C-alpha cells in the first residue's frame, strides 16, 4: 500500500471547485468522494486522498449526454443535486 498525502476538506473542495459545506453535505447524505476519518468520533479530522478525488471525478466524466444517460441507466454513479 502506497501512502499518499491527504487533503483537508477546504483543500479538497478547492480541487473540486466546490464549497467546503458541499463536501460536508455529501458526507452526510452520501454520493461524494471517499473520505478518511482520522480518529474516533464525529469530530475527528476528515481527510481526502487525491487519488479518491480523481477516481470520483473520472466516474463523472462523459463524452456526451447520451453516454451519461446510458451510464445512469446502468446504475453508474449519478450526478449530485448540489453540483
Secondary structure, 3 states (H helix, E strand, C coil): CCCCCEECHHHHHHHHCCCHHHHHHHHHHCCCCCCEEECCCCCCEEEEEHHHHHHHHHCCCCCCHHHHHHHHHCCCCCCCCCC
